[in-house]
Amino acid sequence: AVKLDNIVPQPASVEAGDHWLGYNFTVGTPGQITIRFDVTPETIGRLSATVNGGNGEPLSFRQFVYP
């Protein structure tokens, strides 16, 4: 439902499953990292996604794309 335009920083590797993509990042120092996904919606309406930061709890969110 979205076109992925850019990821900052670039992932070290990408894994694909039936209905998911896994992006693996190299972290130099343990702690927090900021990762930005630049996307362009390709549909109008409700979009949903889940982000999992490895050892943490998954974070699910929804976004409504309005024309």
C-alpha positions in Angstrom: 0.0 0.0 0.0 3.1 2.3 0.1 6.1 2.8 -2.0 9.4 2.7 -0.1 11.4 5.7 -1.3 14.4 5.7 1.1 15.8 4.2 4.4 18.3 6.2 6.5 20.6 4.6 7.5 20.7 1.9 4.9 20.0 -1.6 6.3 22.9 -4.1 6.4 20.5 -6.8 5.1 16.8 -7.4 4.3 14.8 -10.5 4.8 11.4 -11.3 3.3 8.6 -13.5 4.5 5.1 -14.2 3.3 3.6 -10.9 4.5 6.6 -9.2 6.1 10.0 -7.6 5.5 12.8 -7.6 8.0 15.4 -4.8 7.9 18.6 -5.5 9.8 20.8 -2.6 10.9 24.3 -2.5 12.2 24.5 -0.6 15.5 28.0 0.6 16.5 27.2 1.5 20.1 24.6 -0.3 22.1 21.6 2.0 22.9 19.2 3.9 20.8 19.2 4.3 17.0 17.1 6.4 14.8 15.8 4.8 11.6 13.8 6.8 9.0 11.6 5.1 6.4 10.5 7.6 3.7 7.3 6.2 2.0 4.7 7.4 -0.5 1.2 6.1 0.0 -0.2 4.3 -3.1 -3.8 4.0 -1.8 -6.3 6.1 0.1 -7.7 4.8 3.4 -6.4 3.1 6.5 -2.9 1.6 6.5 -1.4 -0.5 9.3 2.1 -1.7 10.2 4.0 -3.3 13.0 7.5 -2.5 14.0 9.6 -4.8 16.1 12.9 -3.5 17.6 14.5 -6.9 18.3 14.2 -7.6 22.0 11.4 -5.1 22.6 7.7 -5.4 22.4 6.2 -5.0 18.9 4.6 -1.6 18.1 1.6 -1.7 15.9 0.2 1.5 14.4 -2.4 2.7 11.9 -2.4 5.7 9.7 -5.3 7.2 7.6 -4.3 8.5 4.1 -6.6 11.2 3.1 -6.6 12.6 -0.5 
